[in-house]
């Protein structure tokens, strides 16, 4: 059984792109497979290949949604789990397909004691920040206090991503007709 990495993806973009992204994620019941499915040359779904999935997605399995995508105005949020690590390579690839959107991901992996966030657009990592989990105290004698401190730490990672994403305006390509 893997350690689960918890991921929150925030996307800034125009409402029509966000609705299409949300539809694809919901239909596939997967962020990664909904937006960047791994296909054979004939267009059929690729059989699982450990090395290929790690090279493309940055994680060894696809994701498991923990909530439905939520779209509000020009923002979208979706939460999911991945095995062992966040799908940073997959997010970079996805961002190249949706060049008019800015993607942010916050991740926490309490089993391996790391967390962080990245902001990506059009295949470019613009912001990246990672941290180790701090010592939350004596779990044996203060489990509730330690748990509360862990939750506060993890929420601070997600809140920091949201604050950073607020600094971005949607990148919109203008096309002349």
C-alpha positions in Angstrom: 0.0 0.0 0.0 1.5 3.4 -1.0 1.7 6.5 1.0 -0.9 8.8 -0.4 0.0 12.3 -1.5 -2.9 14.7 -1.2 -3.2 17.3 -4.0 -5.2 20.4 -4.4 -5.2 21.9 -7.9 -6.4 25.4 -8.6 -6.8 26.6 -12.1 -7.3 30.2 -13.3 -8.7 30.6 -16.7 -11.7 31.6 -18.7 -15.0 30.1 -17.7 -15.5 28.0 -20.9 -12.1 26.4 -20.6 -12.7 25.7 -16.9 -16.1 24.1 -17.6 -14.5 21.9 -20.3 -11.7 20.9 -17.9 -14.2 20.1 -15.2 -16.3 18.0 -17.6 -13.3 16.0 -18.7 -12.1 15.4 -15.2 -15.6 14.4 -14.0 -16.2 12.1 -17.0 -12.9 10.3 -16.5 -13.2 10.4 -12.7 -9.5 11.4 -12.8 -7.6 14.7 -13.2 -4.7 13.1 -15.1 -6.6 10.7 -17.3 -9.3 13.3 -18.0 -6.8 15.9 -19.2 -3.8 13.9 -20.4 -4.8 10.3 -21.1 -2.1 7.8 -22.0 -3.1 6.3 -25.3 -1.7 3.7 -27.7 -1.0 4.7 -31.3 -4.5 3.5 -32.3 -6.1 5.8 -29.7 -7.0 3.1 -27.3 -6.2 3.4 -23.6 -2.6 2.3 -22.8 -2.1 -0.7 -20.5 -0.4 0.2 -17.2 3.3 0.6 -17.5 5.0 1.6 -14.3 8.1 3.4 -15.8 6.0 5.2 -18.5 3.5 6.5 -16.0 6.3 7.8 -13.7 8.0 9.5 -16.7 4.8 11.1 -18.0 2.8 11.9 -14.8 5.5 11.9 -12.1 3.6 9.3 -10.1 3.3 5.6 -10.5 -0.5 5.4 -10.7 -3.3 7.6 -11.8 -5.1 9.8 -9.3 -8.1 9.1 -7.2 -10.5 12.1 -6.9 -11.6 13.1 -3.5 -14.1 15.6 -4.7 -15.8 16.8 -7.9 -14.2 19.7 -9.7 -15.6 23.0 -8.5 -15.8 26.0 -10.9 -16.6 29.5 -9.6 -16.1 32.5 -11.9 -12.7 32.2 -13.5 -11.3 29.7 -11.0 -11.6 25.9 -10.6 -10.5 23.6 -7.8 -10.2 19.8 -7.7 -8.7 17.6 -5.0 -7.2 14.1 -5.5 -4.7 11.6 -4.2 -1.7 10.1 -5.9 0.7 7.3 -4.9 3.9 8.5 -3.2 4.3 11.9 -5.0 2.5 14.7 -6.7 1.9 14.5 -10.4 4.2 17.5 -11.2 5.3 16.2 -14.6 1.7 15.5 -15.6 0.7 19.0 -14.6 3.4 20.5 -16.8 2.2 18.4 -19.7 -1.5 19.4 -19.1 -0.6 23.1 -18.8 0.8 22.9 -22.4 -2.5 21.7 -23.7 -4.4 24.5 -21.8 -2.1 27.4 -22.6 -4.8 30.0 -21.6 -4.9 28.7 -18.0 -2.6 29.0 -15.0 -2.3 25.8 -12.9 -1.4 25.7 -9.3 -0.9 22.5 -7.2 -0.4 22.2 -3.5 0.6 18.8 -2.2 1.1 17.2 1.2 2.6 13.8 1.8 2.6 13.1 5.6 3.9 9.6 5.3 7.2 10.8 3.7 7.1 14.2 5.5 7.2 16.6 2.5 4.8 19.3 1.2 4.8 22.2 -1.2 3.3 23.8 -4.2 4.0 24.8 -7.8 2.4 27.2 -10.3 2.7 26.3 -13.9 1.5 27.8 -17.2 2.1 26.7 -20.7 4.7 24.1 -19.6 6.7 26.6 -17.6 7.1 26.2 -13.8 6.9 29.8 -12.6 6.8 29.2 -8.8 7.9 26.1 -6.8 8.2 25.7 -3.1 8.7 22.6 -1.1 9.2 22.0 2.7 9.7 19.2 5.1 7.1 18.5 7.7 8.0 20.1 11.0 8.0 18.2 14.3 4.4 18.4 15.6 5.4 17.2 19.1 4.8 14.1 21.2 2.2 12.0 19.3 2.0 9.5 22.1 1.1 11.9 24.9 -0.6 14.7 22.9 -2.2 13.1 19.8 -5.0 15.7 19.5 -2.6 18.6 19.7 -0.2 17.0 17.3 -3.0 16.3 14.9 -4.3 19.8 15.1 -0.8 21.2 14.4 -0.4 18.9 11.4 -3.8 20.0 10.0 -2.8 23.6 10.5 0.5 23.0 8.7 -1.2 21.3 5.7 -3.9 24.0 5.5 -1.2 26.6 5.4 0.3 25.0 2.3 -3.1 25.1 0.6 -3.7 28.6 1.7 -0.3 29.8 0.5 -1.1 28.3 -3.0 -4.4 30.2 -3.1 -2.7 33.4 -2.1 0.0 32.9 -4.8 -2.7 32.1 -7.4 -4.5 35.3 -6.6 -1.5 37.1 -8.0 -2.0 35.6 -11.4 -4.3 36.9 -14.0 -5.5 34.5 -16.7 -3.1 34.3 -19.6 -5.4 34.8 -22.6 -4.2 34.5 -26.2 -5.8 37.0 -28.5 -6.5 35.7 -32.0 -7.3 38.0 -34.9 -10.1 36.8 -37.1 
